[in-house]
């Protein structure tokens, strides 16, 4: 069996257990005996699957990564330099 076919079968098998997995997560989230960390983790997993992960703001560290991204964007989107500067 090819690698791609095996991955598709694994994905299909995992997806067939979606309802059970969600029920387990909800059970953990609601369980008063579960640790707070487990309850929060389960709640986050449910929200991530239902609504998608929350976007994280980019922070500009000392490495200048944000400036580099901005520069790449300007070069690709406005190669003639016609973009307004910030």
PDB file of N, CA, C and O in Angstrom:
ATOM      1  N   UNK A   1       0.856  -1.181   0.000  1.00  0.00           N
ATOM      2  CA  UNK A   1       0.000   0.000   0.000  1.00  0.00           C
ATOM      3  C   UNK A   1       0.896   1.236   0.000  1.00  0.00           C
ATOM      4  O   UNK A   1       1.894   1.288   0.719  1.00  0.00           O
ATOM      5  N   UNK A   2       0.535   2.228  -0.809  1.00  0.00           N
ATOM      6  CA  UNK A   2       1.308   3.459  -0.877  1.00  0.00           C
ATOM      7  C   UNK A   2       1.115   4.318   0.357  1.00  0.00           C
ATOM      8  O   UNK A   2       0.134   4.182   1.089  1.00  0.00           O
ATOM      9  N   UNK A   3       2.070   5.201   0.567  1.00  0.00           N
ATOM     10  CA  UNK A   3       2.028   6.087   1.736  1.00  0.00           C
ATOM     11  C   UNK A   3       0.791   6.989   1.704  1.00  0.00           C
ATOM     12  O   UNK A   3       0.139   7.178   2.731  1.00  0.00           O
ATOM     13  N   UNK A   4       0.464   7.546   0.536  1.00  0.00           N
ATOM     14  CA  UNK A   4      -0.697   8.428   0.418  1.00  0.00           C
ATOM     15  C   UNK A   4      -1.989   7.675   0.738  1.00  0.00           C
ATOM     16  O   UNK A   4      -2.871   8.201   1.417  1.00  0.00           O
ATOM     17  N   UNK A   5      -2.091   6.450   0.246  1.00  0.00           N
ATOM     18  CA  UNK A   5      -3.303   5.659   0.503  1.00  0.00           C
ATOM     19  C   UNK A   5      -3.412   5.321   1.986  1.00  0.00           C
ATOM     20  O   UNK A   5      -4.503   5.362   2.554  1.00  0.00           O
ATOM     21  N   UNK A   6      -2.294   4.992   2.608  1.00  0.00           N
ATOM     22  CA  UNK A   6      -2.297   4.683   4.045  1.00  0.00           C
ATOM     23  C   UNK A   6      -2.729   5.904   4.855  1.00  0.00           C
ATOM     24  O   UNK A   6      -3.505   5.780   5.803  1.00  0.00           O
ATOM     25  N   UNK A   7      -2.225   7.085   4.481  1.00  0.00           N
ATOM     26  CA  UNK A   7      -2.616   8.310   5.192  1.00  0.00           C
ATOM     27  C   UNK A   7      -4.102   8.591   5.035  1.00  0.00           C
ATOM     28  O   UNK A   7      -4.756   9.027   5.983  1.00  0.00           O
ATOM     29  N   UNK A   8      -4.639   8.346   3.848  1.00  0.00           N
ATOM     30  CA  UNK A   8      -6.076   8.548   3.629  1.00  0.00           C
ATOM     31  C   UNK A   8      -6.895   7.594   4.485  1.00  0.00           C
ATOM     32  O   UNK A   8      -7.929   7.977   5.032  1.00  0.00           O
ATOM     33  N   UNK A   9      -6.432   6.344   4.605  1.00  0.00           N
ATOM     34  CA  UNK A   9      -7.154   5.373   5.424  1.00  0.00           C
ATOM     35  C   UNK A   9      -7.103   5.758   6.901  1.00  0.00           C
ATOM     36  O   UNK A   9      -8.096   5.621   7.614  1.00  0.00           O
ATOM     37  N   UNK A  10      -5.956   6.237   7.355  1.00  0.00           N
ATOM     38  CA  UNK A  10      -5.824   6.671   8.748  1.00  0.00           C
ATOM     39  C   UNK A  10      -6.730   7.863   9.013  1.00  0.00           C
ATOM     40  O   UNK A  10      -7.410   7.914  10.038  1.00  0.00           O
ATOM     41  N   UNK A  11      -6.743   8.825   8.090  1.00  0.00           N
ATOM     42  CA  UNK A  11      -7.613  10.004   8.243  1.00  0.00           C
ATOM     43  C   UNK A  11      -9.078   9.581   8.286  1.00  0.00           C
ATOM     44  O   UNK A  11      -9.843  10.072   9.116  1.00  0.00           O
ATOM     45  N   UNK A  12      -9.466   8.681   7.406  1.00  0.00           N
ATOM     46  CA  UNK A  12     -10.845   8.206   7.360  1.00  0.00           C
ATOM     47  C   UNK A  12     -11.225   7.495   8.657  1.00  0.00           C
ATOM     48  O   UNK A  12     -12.308   7.718   9.199  1.00  0.00           O
ATOM     49  N   UNK A  13     -10.336   6.642   9.149  1.00  0.00           N
ATOM     50  CA  UNK A  13     -10.595   5.930  10.396  1.00  0.00           C
ATOM     51  C   UNK A  13     -10.739   6.913  11.558  1.00  0.00           C
ATOM     52  O   UNK A  13     -11.653   6.790  12.373  1.00  0.00           O
ATOM     53  N   UNK A  14      -9.834   7.886  11.627  1.00  0.00           N
ATOM     54  CA  UNK A  14      -9.900   8.887  12.699  1.00  0.00           C
ATOM     55  C   UNK A  14     -11.204   9.666  12.624  1.00  0.00           C
ATOM     56  O   UNK A  14     -11.847   9.908  13.645  1.00  0.00           O
ATOM     57  N   UNK A  15     -11.589  10.053  11.427  1.00  0.00           N
ATOM     58  CA  UNK A  15     -12.827  10.837  11.270  1.00  0.00           C
ATOM     59  C   UNK A  15     -14.059  10.026  11.629  1.00  0.00           C
ATOM     60  O   UNK A  15     -15.071  10.592  12.040  1.00  0.00           O
ATOM     61  N   UNK A  16     -13.991   8.721  11.482  1.00  0.00           N
ATOM     62  CA  UNK A  16     -15.145   7.890  11.828  1.00  0.00           C
ATOM     63  C   UNK A  16     -15.402   7.892  13.338  1.00  0.00           C
ATOM     64  O   UNK A  16     -16.480   7.494  13.779  1.00  0.00           O
ATOM     65  N   UNK A  17     -14.436   8.330  14.123  1.00  0.00           N
ATOM     66  CA  UNK A  17     -14.571   8.388  15.579  1.00  0.00           C
ATOM     67  C   UNK A  17     -14.841   9.802  16.087  1.00  0.00           C
ATOM     68  O   UNK A  17     -14.723  10.058  17.285  1.00  0.00           O
ATOM     69  N   UNK A  18     -15.197  10.707  15.205  1.00  0.00           N
ATOM     70  CA  UNK A  18     -15.389  12.100  15.583  1.00  0.00           C
ATOM     71  C   UNK A  18     -16.456  12.284  16.657  1.00  0.00           C
ATOM     72  O   UNK A  18     -16.221  12.963  17.656  1.00  0.00           O
ATOM     73  N   UNK A  19     -17.607  11.691  16.458  1.00  0.00           N
ATOM     74  CA  UNK A  19     -18.694  11.870  17.435  1.00  0.00           C
ATOM     75  C   UNK A  19     -18.285  11.385  18.820  1.00  0.00           C
ATOM     76  O   UNK A  19     -18.530  12.057  19.822  1.00  0.00           O
ATOM     77  N   UNK A  20     -17.661  10.217  18.865  1.00  0.00           N
ATOM     78  CA  UNK A  20     -17.223   9.673  20.152  1.00  0.00           C
ATOM     79  C   UNK A  20     -16.183  10.579  20.794  1.00  0.00           C
ATOM     80  O   UNK A  20     -16.237  10.834  21.997  1.00  0.00           O
ATOM     81  N   UNK A  21     -15.245  11.062  20.003  1.00  0.00           N
ATOM     82  CA  UNK A  21     -14.188  11.924  20.536  1.00  0.00           C
ATOM     83  C   UNK A  21     -14.768  13.218  21.094  1.00  0.00           C
ATOM     84  O   UNK A  21     -14.360  13.674  22.162  1.00  0.00           O
ATOM     85  N   UNK A  22     -15.712  13.806  20.380  1.00  0.00           N
ATOM     86  CA  UNK A  22     -16.346  15.036  20.869  1.00  0.00           C
ATOM     87  C   UNK A  22     -17.100  14.761  22.155  1.00  0.00           C
ATOM     88  O   UNK A  22     -17.056  15.566  23.085  1.00  0.00           O
ATOM     89  N   UNK A  23     -17.792  13.632  22.219  1.00  0.00           N
ATOM     90  CA  UNK A  23     -18.527  13.287  23.446  1.00  0.00           C
ATOM     91  C   UNK A  23     -17.560  13.122  24.625  1.00  0.00           C
ATOM     92  O   UNK A  23     -17.858  13.553  25.739  1.00  0.00           O
ATOM     93  N   UNK A  24     -16.409  12.499  24.377  1.00  0.00           N
ATOM     94  CA  UNK A  24     -15.414  12.338  25.443  1.00  0.00           C
ATOM     95  C   UNK A  24     -14.906  13.704  25.899  1.00  0.00           C
ATOM     96  O   UNK A  24     -14.792  13.956  27.098  1.00  0.00           O
ATOM     97  N   UNK A  25     -14.600  14.583  24.946  1.00  0.00           N
ATOM     98  CA  UNK A  25     -14.135  15.921  25.302  1.00  0.00           C
ATOM     99  C   UNK A  25     -15.183  16.672  26.110  1.00  0.00           C
ATOM    100  O   UNK A  25     -14.850  17.332  27.095  1.00  0.00           O
ATOM    101  N   UNK A  26     -16.440  16.580  25.706  1.00  0.00           N
ATOM    102  CA  UNK A  26     -17.512  17.251  26.448  1.00  0.00           C
ATOM    103  C   UNK A  26     -17.628  16.645  27.849  1.00  0.00           C
ATOM    104  O   UNK A  26     -17.834  17.366  28.825  1.00  0.00           O
ATOM    105  N   UNK A  27     -17.496  15.327  27.944  1.00  0.00           N
ATOM    106  CA  UNK A  27     -17.549  14.671  29.249  1.00  0.00           C
ATOM    107  C   UNK A  27     -16.445  15.154  30.173  1.00  0.00           C
ATOM    108  O   UNK A  27     -16.684  15.407  31.354  1.00  0.00           O
ATOM    109  N   UNK A  28     -15.235  15.282  29.641  1.00  0.00           N
ATOM    110  CA  UNK A  28     -14.115  15.779  30.446  1.00  0.00           C
ATOM    111  C   UNK A  28     -14.357  17.232  30.839  1.00  0.00           C
ATOM    112  O   UNK A  28     -14.123  17.617  31.985  1.00  0.00           O
ATOM    113  N   UNK A  29     -14.820  18.026  29.901  1.00  0.00           N
ATOM    114  CA  UNK A  29     -15.069  19.443  30.161  1.00  0.00           C
ATOM    115  C   UNK A  29     -16.090  19.622  31.286  1.00  0.00           C
ATOM    116  O   UNK A  29     -15.961  20.528  32.109  1.00  0.00           O
ATOM    117  N   UNK A  30     -17.091  18.765  31.315  1.00  0.00           N
ATOM    118  CA  UNK A  30     -18.162  18.889  32.313  1.00  0.00           C
ATOM    119  C   UNK A  30     -17.876  18.166  33.627  1.00  0.00           C
ATOM    120  O   UNK A  30     -18.583  18.373  34.614  1.00  0.00           O
ATOM    121  N   UNK A  31     -16.850  17.324  33.648  1.00  0.00           N
ATOM    122  CA  UNK A  31     -16.565  16.493  34.818  1.00  0.00           C
ATOM    123  C   UNK A  31     -15.991  17.323  35.956  1.00  0.00           C
ATOM    124  O   UNK A  31     -14.928  17.930  35.824  1.00  0.00           O
ATOM    125  N   UNK A  32     -16.707  17.342  37.075  1.00  0.00           N
ATOM    126  CA  UNK A  32     -16.253  18.115  38.241  1.00  0.00           C
ATOM    127  C   UNK A  32     -14.997  17.501  38.869  1.00  0.00           C
ATOM    128  O   UNK A  32     -14.249  18.196  39.556  1.00  0.00           O
ATOM    129  N   UNK A  33     -14.761  16.198  38.636  1.00  0.00           N
ATOM    130  CA  UNK A  33     -13.590  15.531  39.214  1.00  0.00           C
ATOM    131  C   UNK A  33     -12.338  15.689  38.351  1.00  0.00           C
ATOM    132  O   UNK A  33     -11.233  15.404  38.814  1.00  0.00           O
ATOM    133  N   UNK A  34     -12.495  16.134  37.115  1.00  0.00           N
ATOM    134  CA  UNK A  34     -11.337  16.339  36.239  1.00  0.00           C
ATOM    135  C   UNK A  34     -10.564  17.563  36.716  1.00  0.00           C
ATOM    136  O   UNK A  34     -11.134  18.483  37.302  1.00  0.00           O
ATOM    137  N   UNK A  35      -9.272  17.562  36.459  1.00  0.00           N
ATOM    138  CA  UNK A  35      -8.465  18.716  36.856  1.00  0.00           C
ATOM    139  C   UNK A  35      -8.888  19.930  36.021  1.00  0.00           C
ATOM    140  O   UNK A  35      -9.364  19.783  34.895  1.00  0.00           O
ATOM    141  N   UNK A  36      -8.711  21.113  36.577  1.00  0.00           N
ATOM    142  CA  UNK A  36      -9.033  22.306  35.789  1.00  0.00           C
ATOM    143  C   UNK A  36      -8.269  22.342  34.455  1.00  0.00           C
ATOM    144  O   UNK A  36      -8.813  22.762  33.434  1.00  0.00           O
ATOM    145  N   UNK A  37      -7.028  21.906  34.475  1.00  0.00           N
ATOM    146  CA  UNK A  37      -6.239  21.903  33.231  1.00  0.00           C
ATOM    147  C   UNK A  37      -6.860  20.977  32.185  1.00  0.00           C
ATOM    148  O   UNK A  37      -6.908  21.316  31.003  1.00  0.00           O
ATOM    149  N   UNK A  38      -7.330  19.818  32.618  1.00  0.00           N
ATOM    150  CA  UNK A  38      -7.969  18.882  31.686  1.00  0.00           C
ATOM    151  C   UNK A  38      -9.272  19.459  31.144  1.00  0.00           C
ATOM    152  O   UNK A  38      -9.581  19.304  29.962  1.00  0.00           O
ATOM    153  N   UNK A  39     -10.031  20.120  32.006  1.00  0.00           N
ATOM    154  CA  UNK A  39     -11.303  20.707  31.581  1.00  0.00           C
ATOM    155  C   UNK A  39     -11.074  21.831  30.570  1.00  0.00           C
ATOM    156  O   UNK A  39     -11.783  21.924  29.567  1.00  0.00           O
ATOM    157  N   UNK A  40     -10.081  22.685  30.838  1.00  0.00           N
ATOM    158  CA  UNK A  40      -9.767  23.776  29.916  1.00  0.00           C
ATOM    159  C   UNK A  40      -9.255  23.219  28.591  1.00  0.00           C
ATOM    160  O   UNK A  40      -9.635  23.699  27.522  1.00  0.00           O
ATOM    161  N   UNK A  41      -8.401  22.216  28.663  1.00  0.00           N
ATOM    162  CA  UNK A  41      -7.864  21.606  27.452  1.00  0.00           C
ATOM    163  C   UNK A  41      -8.985  21.018  26.590  1.00  0.00           C
ATOM    164  O   UNK A  41      -8.995  21.193  25.372  1.00  0.00           O
ATOM    165  N   UNK A  42      -9.914  20.329  27.222  1.00  0.00           N
ATOM    166  CA  UNK A  42     -11.044  19.764  26.494  1.00  0.00           C
ATOM    167  C   UNK A  42     -11.910  20.862  25.891  1.00  0.00           C
ATOM    168  O   UNK A  42     -12.333  20.760  24.739  1.00  0.00           O
ATOM    169  N   UNK A  43     -12.173  21.902  26.657  1.00  0.00           N
ATOM    170  CA  UNK A  43     -12.987  23.020  26.153  1.00  0.00           C
ATOM    171  C   UNK A  43     -12.305  23.681  24.958  1.00  0.00           C
ATOM    172  O   UNK A  43     -12.957  23.989  23.960  1.00  0.00           O
ATOM    173  N   UNK A  44     -11.001  23.898  25.059  1.00  0.00           N
ATOM    174  CA  UNK A  44     -10.266  24.501  23.939  1.00  0.00           C
ATOM    175  C   UNK A  44     -10.298  23.614  22.702  1.00  0.00           C
ATOM    176  O   UNK A  44     -10.448  24.110  21.585  1.00  0.00           O
ATOM    177  N   UNK A  45     -10.158  22.307  22.893  1.00  0.00           N
ATOM    178  CA  UNK A  45     -10.195  21.386  21.760  1.00  0.00           C
ATOM    179  C   UNK A  45     -11.557  21.440  21.072  1.00  0.00           C
ATOM    180  O   UNK A  45     -11.638  21.408  19.844  1.00  0.00           O
ATOM    181  N   UNK A  46     -12.618  21.522  21.858  1.00  0.00           N
ATOM    182  CA  UNK A  46     -13.967  21.605  21.284  1.00  0.00           C
ATOM    183  C   UNK A  46     -14.127  22.908  20.502  1.00  0.00           C
ATOM    184  O   UNK A  46     -14.620  22.900  19.374  1.00  0.00           O
ATOM    185  N   UNK A  47     -13.716  24.015  21.093  1.00  0.00           N
ATOM    186  CA  UNK A  47     -13.830  25.309  20.410  1.00  0.00           C
ATOM    187  C   UNK A  47     -12.993  25.339  19.131  1.00  0.00           C
ATOM    188  O   UNK A  47     -13.442  25.845  18.103  1.00  0.00           O
ATOM    189  N   UNK A  48     -11.771  24.794  19.199  1.00  0.00           N
ATOM    190  CA  UNK A  48     -10.905  24.779  18.017  1.00  0.00           C
ATOM    191  C   UNK A  48     -11.539  24.005  16.871  1.00  0.00           C
ATOM    192  O   UNK A  48     -11.443  24.416  15.715  1.00  0.00           O
ATOM    193  N   UNK A  49     -12.176  22.907  17.179  1.00  0.00           N
ATOM    194  CA  UNK A  49     -12.786  22.104  16.121  1.00  0.00           C
ATOM    195  C   UNK A  49     -14.064  22.736  15.588  1.00  0.00           C
ATOM    196  O   UNK A  49     -14.386  22.605  14.407  1.00  0.00           O
ATOM    197  N   UNK A  50     -14.787  23.419  16.462  1.00  0.00           N
ATOM    198  CA  UNK A  50     -16.039  24.033  16.026  1.00  0.00           C
ATOM    199  C   UNK A  50     -15.868  25.381  15.357  1.00  0.00           C
ATOM    200  O   UNK A  50     -16.612  25.724  14.438  1.00  0.00           O
ATOM    201  N   UNK A  51     -14.892  26.145  15.813  1.00  0.00           N
ATOM    202  CA  UNK A  51     -14.736  27.520  15.340  1.00  0.00           C
ATOM    203  C   UNK A  51     -13.385  27.811  14.726  1.00  0.00           C
ATOM    204  O   UNK A  51     -13.180  28.896  14.182  1.00  0.00           O
ATOM    205  N   UNK A  52     -12.461  26.873  14.800  1.00  0.00           N
ATOM    206  CA  UNK A  52     -11.104  27.099  14.308  1.00  0.00           C
ATOM    207  C   UNK A  52     -10.261  27.724  15.400  1.00  0.00           C
ATOM    208  O   UNK A  52     -10.782  28.315  16.346  1.00  0.00           O
ATOM    209  N   UNK A  53      -8.970  27.588  15.260  1.00  0.00           N
ATOM    210  CA  UNK A  53      -8.063  28.155  16.264  1.00  0.00           C
ATOM    211  C   UNK A  53      -8.067  29.672  16.155  1.00  0.00           C
ATOM    212  O   UNK A  53      -8.163  30.227  15.060  1.00  0.00           O
ATOM    213  N   UNK A  54      -7.965  30.327  17.283  1.00  0.00           N
ATOM    214  CA  UNK A  54      -7.904  31.786  17.308  1.00  0.00           C
ATOM    215  C   UNK A  54      -6.592  32.236  16.664  1.00  0.00           C
ATOM    216  O   UNK A  54      -5.548  31.613  16.857  1.00  0.00           O
ATOM    217  N   UNK A  55      -6.659  33.309  15.909  1.00  0.00           N
ATOM    218  CA  UNK A  55      -5.444  33.827  15.296  1.00  0.00           C
ATOM    219  C   UNK A  55      -4.558  34.448  16.371  1.00  0.00           C
ATOM    220  O   UNK A  55      -5.044  35.034  17.338  1.00  0.00           O
ATOM    221  N   UNK A  56      -3.281  34.309  16.183  1.00  0.00           N
ATOM    222  CA  UNK A  56      -2.320  34.853  17.121  1.00  0.00           C
ATOM    223  C   UNK A  56      -1.678  36.091  16.507  1.00  0.00           C
ATOM    224  O   UNK A  56      -1.244  36.055  15.356  1.00  0.00           O
ATOM    225  N   UNK A  57      -1.614  37.185  17.260  1.00  0.00           N
ATOM    226  CA  UNK A  57      -0.979  38.388  16.709  1.00  0.00           C
ATOM    227  C   UNK A  57       0.521  38.158  16.530  1.00  0.00           C
ATOM    228  O   UNK A  57       1.152  37.459  17.323  1.00  0.00           O
ATOM    229  N   UNK A  58       1.072  38.748  15.494  1.00  0.00           N
ATOM    230  CA  UNK A  58       2.508  38.664  15.275  1.00  0.00           C
ATOM    231  C   UNK A  58       3.204  39.639  16.207  1.00  0.00           C
ATOM    232  O   UNK A  58       2.823  40.805  16.310  1.00  0.00           O
ATOM    233  N   UNK A  59       4.214  39.150  16.872  1.00  0.00           N
ATOM    234  CA  UNK A  59       5.013  40.028  17.721  1.00  0.00           C
ATOM    235  C   UNK A  59       6.347  40.234  17.036  1.00  0.00           C
ATOM    236  O   UNK A  59       6.924  39.302  16.475  1.00  0.00           O
ATOM    237  N   UNK A  60       6.823  41.445  17.089  1.00  0.00           N
ATOM    238  CA  UNK A  60       8.101  41.742  16.464  1.00  0.00           C
ATOM    239  C   UNK A  60       9.196  41.590  17.503  1.00  0.00           C
ATOM    240  O   UNK A  60       9.419  42.469  18.334  1.00  0.00           O
ATOM    241  N   UNK A  61       9.875  40.452  17.435  1.00  0.00           N
ATOM    242  CA  UNK A  61      10.980  40.217  18.360  1.00  0.00           C
ATOM    243  C   UNK A  61      12.201  40.996  17.922  1.00  0.00           C
ATOM    244  O   UNK A  61      12.150  41.749  16.950  1.00  0.00           O
ATOM    245  N   UNK A  62      13.265  40.822  18.616  1.00  0.00           N
ATOM    246  CA  UNK A  62      14.501  41.516  18.321  1.00  0.00           C
ATOM    247  C   UNK A  62      15.172  41.052  17.044  1.00  0.00           C
ATOM    248  O   UNK A  62      16.146  41.656  16.594  1.00  0.00           O
ATOM    249  N   UNK A  63      14.645  39.956  16.444  1.00  0.00           N
ATOM    250  CA  UNK A  63      15.293  39.423  15.248  1.00  0.00           C
ATOM    251  C   UNK A  63      14.864  40.119  13.965  1.00  0.00           C
ATOM    252  O   UNK A  63      15.396  39.815  12.897  1.00  0.00           O
ATOM    253  N   UNK A  64      13.908  41.053  14.046  1.00  0.00           N
ATOM    254  CA  UNK A  64      13.483  41.802  12.869  1.00  0.00           C
ATOM    255  C   UNK A  64      12.622  41.008  11.898  1.00  0.00           C
ATOM    256  O   UNK A  64      12.506  41.378  10.730  1.00  0.00           O
ATOM    257  N   UNK A  65      12.013  39.914  12.368  1.00  0.00           N
ATOM    258  CA  UNK A  65      11.224  39.056  11.486  1.00  0.00           C
ATOM    259  C   UNK A  65      10.047  39.807  10.871  1.00  0.00           C
ATOM    260  O   UNK A  65       9.752  39.629   9.689  1.00  0.00           O
ATOM    261  N   UNK A  66       9.374  40.644  11.658  1.00  0.00           N
ATOM    262  CA  UNK A  66       8.223  41.372  11.138  1.00  0.00           C
ATOM    263  C   UNK A  66       8.640  42.344  10.038  1.00  0.00           C
ATOM    264  O   UNK A  66       7.947  42.473   9.029  1.00  0.00           O
ATOM    265  N   UNK A  67       9.751  43.018  10.226  1.00  0.00           N
ATOM    266  CA  UNK A  67      10.231  43.919   9.175  1.00  0.00           C
ATOM    267  C   UNK A  67      10.569  43.154   7.907  1.00  0.00           C
ATOM    268  O   UNK A  67      10.304  43.622   6.800  1.00  0.00           O
ATOM    269  N   UNK A  68      11.160  41.968   8.073  1.00  0.00           N
ATOM    270  CA  UNK A  68      11.505  41.151   6.912  1.00  0.00           C
ATOM    271  C   UNK A  68      10.252  40.729   6.160  1.00  0.00           C
ATOM    272  O   UNK A  68      10.215  40.782   4.930  1.00  0.00           O
ATOM    273  N   UNK A  69       9.228  40.312   6.890  1.00  0.00           N
ATOM    274  CA  UNK A  69       7.969  39.929   6.246  1.00  0.00           C
ATOM    275  C   UNK A  69       7.381  41.120   5.506  1.00  0.00           C
ATOM    276  O   UNK A  69       6.928  40.981   4.369  1.00  0.00           O
ATOM    277  N   UNK A  70       7.382  42.286   6.136  1.00  0.00           N
ATOM    278  CA  UNK A  70       6.845  43.488   5.501  1.00  0.00           C
ATOM    279  C   UNK A  70       7.637  43.825   4.236  1.00  0.00           C
ATOM    280  O   UNK A  70       7.057  44.202   3.218  1.00  0.00           O
ATOM    281  N   UNK A  71       8.947  43.689   4.303  1.00  0.00           N
ATOM    282  CA  UNK A  71       9.793  43.988   3.142  1.00  0.00           C
ATOM    283  C   UNK A  71       9.516  43.014   2.004  1.00  0.00           C
ATOM    284  O   UNK A  71       9.415  43.424   0.848  1.00  0.00           O
ATOM    285  N   UNK A  72       9.392  41.727   2.323  1.00  0.00           N
ATOM    286  CA  UNK A  72       9.081  40.732   1.296  1.00  0.00           C
ATOM    287  C   UNK A  72       7.745  41.051   0.646  1.00  0.00           C
ATOM    288  O   UNK A  72       7.604  40.968  -0.574  1.00  0.00           O
ATOM    289  N   UNK A  73       6.762  41.420   1.469  1.00  0.00           N
ATOM    290  CA  UNK A  73       5.442  41.768   0.948  1.00  0.00           C
ATOM    291  C   UNK A  73       5.539  42.950  -0.014  1.00  0.00           C
ATOM    292  O   UNK A  73       4.937  42.925  -1.088  1.00  0.00           O
ATOM    293  N   UNK A  74       6.282  43.971   0.357  1.00  0.00           N
ATOM    294  CA  UNK A  74       6.412  45.145  -0.511  1.00  0.00           C
ATOM    295  C   UNK A  74       7.081  44.775  -1.826  1.00  0.00           C
ATOM    296  O   UNK A  74       6.671  45.254  -2.883  1.00  0.00           O
ATOM    297  N   UNK A  75       8.104  43.931  -1.775  1.00  0.00           N
ATOM    298  CA  UNK A  75       8.827  43.550  -2.990  1.00  0.00           C
ATOM    299  C   UNK A  75       7.934  42.720  -3.907  1.00  0.00           C
ATOM    300  O   UNK A  75       7.939  42.918  -5.122  1.00  0.00           O
ATOM    301  N   UNK A  76       7.177  41.803  -3.340  1.00  0.00           N
ATOM    302  CA  UNK A  76       6.333  40.936  -4.154  1.00  0.00           C
ATOM    303  C   UNK A  76       5.108  41.678  -4.664  1.00  0.00           C
ATOM    304  O   UNK A  76       4.790  41.600  -5.850  1.00  0.00           O
ATOM    305  N   UNK A  77       4.418  42.394  -3.789  1.00  0.00           N
ATOM    306  CA  UNK A  77       3.165  43.044  -4.162  1.00  0.00           C
ATOM    307  C   UNK A  77       3.406  44.331  -4.952  1.00  0.00           C
ATOM    308  O   UNK A  77       2.665  44.630  -5.889  1.00  0.00           O
ATOM    309  N   UNK A  78       4.418  45.079  -4.588  1.00  0.00           N
ATOM    310  CA  UNK A  78       4.711  46.358  -5.236  1.00  0.00           C
ATOM    311  C   UNK A  78       6.177  46.409  -5.661  1.00  0.00           C
ATOM    312  O   UNK A  78       6.954  47.177  -5.094  1.00  0.00           O
ATOM    313  N   UNK A  79       6.568  45.604  -6.653  1.00  0.00           N
ATOM    314  CA  UNK A  79       7.993  45.534  -7.013  1.00  0.00           C
ATOM    315  C   UNK A  79       8.547  46.853  -7.561  1.00  0.00           C
ATOM    316  O   UNK A  79       9.758  47.072  -7.521  1.00  0.00           O
ATOM    317  N   UNK A  80       7.689  47.726  -8.065  1.00  0.00           N
ATOM    318  CA  UNK A  80       8.181  48.995  -8.635  1.00  0.00           C
ATOM    319  C   UNK A  80       8.331  50.076  -7.576  1.00  0.00           C
ATOM    320  O   UNK A  80       8.730  51.199  -7.886  1.00  0.00           O
ATOM    321  N   UNK A  81       8.008  49.739  -6.305  1.00  0.00           N
ATOM    322  CA  UNK A  81       8.149  50.706  -5.215  1.00  0.00           C
ATOM    323  C   UNK A  81       7.034  51.724  -5.159  1.00  0.00           C
ATOM    324  O   UNK A  81       7.187  52.762  -4.514  1.00  0.00           O
ATOM    325  N   UNK A  82       5.896  51.456  -5.825  1.00  0.00           N
ATOM    326  CA  UNK A  82       4.806  52.433  -5.873  1.00  0.00           C
ATOM    327  C   UNK A  82       3.927  52.420  -4.633  1.00  0.00           C
ATOM    328  O   UNK A  82       3.025  53.250  -4.520  1.00  0.00           O
ATOM    329  N   UNK A  83       4.162  51.494  -3.691  1.00  0.00           N
ATOM    330  CA  UNK A  83       3.328  51.446  -2.488  1.00  0.00           C
ATOM    331  C   UNK A  83       3.635  52.616  -1.587  1.00  0.00           C
ATOM    332  O   UNK A  83       4.766  53.100  -1.524  1.00  0.00           O
ATOM    333  N   UNK A  84       2.601  53.067  -0.885  1.00  0.00           N
ATOM    334  CA  UNK A  84       2.803  54.141   0.072  1.00  0.00           C
ATOM    335  C   UNK A  84       3.610  53.604   1.241  1.00  0.00           C
ATOM    336  O   UNK A  84       3.422  52.458   1.650  1.00  0.00           O
ATOM    337  N   UNK A  85       4.498  54.411   1.778  1.00  0.00           N
ATOM    338  CA  UNK A  85       5.266  53.957   2.935  1.00  0.00           C
ATOM    339  C   UNK A  85       4.458  54.176   4.192  1.00  0.00           C
ATOM    340  O   UNK A  85       3.584  55.041   4.251  1.00  0.00           O
ATOM    341  N   UNK A  86       4.777  53.352   5.226  1.00  0.00           N
ATOM    342  CA  UNK A  86       4.034  53.446   6.485  1.00  0.00           C
ATOM    343  C   UNK A  86       4.468  54.630   7.257  1.00  0.00           C
ATOM    344  O   UNK A  86       3.955  54.878   8.348  1.00  0.00           O
TER     345      UNK A  86
END
